[in-house]
Each structure stands twice: as C-alpha cells, then as structure tokens.
Amino acid sequence: MAQPLVLELHIDVVSDVICPWCFLGKRRLEKAISLVPDIAVEVTYRPFFLDPTLPPEGMDRRTYLVNKFGEGQLKTLHDRLIAAGKADGVHYHFERITRTPNTLNAHRLLRWSLLAGVQAAVKEALMLAYFSEGKDVGATPVLAAIAAAAGMDGEQVAKDLATVREVDAVFAEVQTAQSMGITGVPTFI
C-alpha cells in the first residue's frame, strides 16, 4: 500500500522584533499556515535591523520617532497599524513604548532559541513584550526573562549576552539578506 504524501514547507522570515509590520506579518503567516493543516510548515526567523544606526543602548522612543518621521506625523503615525492589527488579533500599545531598542541582542537570543527548539515562542514573546507591554527588548534582564519563560536557561542567556557570542553571525545574516536585495521587512522566503 502506498504511503500518503507528506508535504513539507520551510519558510524563512526576515524581520526585526521592533518592526510593527513584522508583528502583523507574523500573525498573518500563522493564519495562512492554519489554513493548510496537511502541510508541515517550519518557520525560521532571520535577523534584520530596522534601523542599523541605533546606538547599543537604544534611545528614547519619542526622540527616535520625531527624528525619523517629524513632529507633525506623530499624532496619526500608528493609526493604520492599530486598525490592521485589530483585524488580525495584534494589540499594539504604542503608548507604552518608551525606548526604541537596538535589537542585536534580541537577534542573538533568537539564534540561540532556534537551537533550543523554541524560536517561535521566543519570537512571539519578544514582539508581545515590545508592542503590548512596552518592554525594552534590547535589555539583558528582559531577554533573559523571555528565554527562561520559553524553557531556556535565562541565567546562561544573560551571561552569553555579556559576551560577543553570535554577534558576527547575526551581522553576517543581515548582510546576506541585504545581498539578496532585502531592504524592507517582513520578507518571506
């Protein structure tokens, strides 16, 4: 008797954890995957820096937005996103965000979480922490807590974040994305 055909699909998602459109794209991808239950889909999140000029400590959110978009845009800047998010179950709380973090360490954590088999949970937790709770997802205590909640060793993650482990690998992946012509995210491969 013939074995049933098992369909498998691998999707690389190039994104940044502080990209609001990436959070929306993640939700829409999850909905699309749920529509094809007969296909085994594996998703891997790859790094991208929405703003590679952010200092390592990040910066004040309002200052960042004024510098990037101008004072006049702030009042309605997120209106489209908030409306789209509601339709897809993404509850943005931009008013809670006080810092725009540098996401290098969040991307390092995502690399480690892939090896630990919990990348999807860590990606979700990073985006919820930032967009729903306003947490600084560039801060080691926040990242260590997210790792621990996903079943990783949070103390080890904090120690590793104090080193340069995987820094070059993250920059190499970002460079690969750029060499492929990726200039905006989310990008699905």
Buried (B, 14 or more C-beta within 10 A) or exposed (E): EEEEEEEEEEBBBBBBBBBBBBBBBBBBBBEEBEEEEEEEBEBBBBBBBBBEEBEEEBBEBBEBBBEEEEEEEEEEBBEEBBEBBEEBEBEBEBEEBEBBBBBBBBBBBBBBBBEBEBBBBBBBBBBBBBBBEBBBBBBBEBBBBBBBBBEBBBEEBBEBBEEEEBEEEBBEBBEEBBEEEBEEBBBBE
